[in-house]
């Protein structure tokens, strides 16, 4: 069970990181009006191995698992939980994928972030998963700890690059809009798994949300 939307996004991003991708892109947007209502939307794209239409149908089924990612778990709840949560909270979801040819070589560079947080173009194969949620819906989970979630996904093994774009519009008219890249953070901080680097990374991500 995911208790926050941040937990759900973490799970979906981990799937992308384990897809054999060189690059994973995560875009998160959040809006709020004067009454505190708004929308939470995310997009996770990767240039990993991709899926066929049949494979997409299987991963949408909570009672199907490949037995590899979680060998002791008999069901896979990532995408099925996204679908259930989005539909129950007045939102929606979308999964798009193109199977990677066996002889393909990944060489795409991540494009600059767009302030409107779109589904990015440019990957000839891989998977895109998006979800959106009505934050004013009584069944919508709380957003959760976004900086803590970003710190977690930046440490996922697998892709050589993780690009994160964040847009948050507050009820008071303020806007938070930034992009961070795993490679640039590693250049600045060194080994991101080092204790001191983790502390600095957490402080930096939280400062961006202020």
Secondary structure by P-SEA (a helix, b strand, c coil): ccccaaaaaaaaaaaaaaccccbbbbbbbbbbccccbbbbbbbbbcccccccaaaaaaaacccccccccccccccccaaaaaaaaaaaacccbbbbbbbbccccccccccccccccccccccccbbbbbbbbbccccccccccccaaaaaaaaaacccccbbbbbbbbbcccbbbbbbcccaaaaaaaccccccaaaaaaaaaaaaaaac
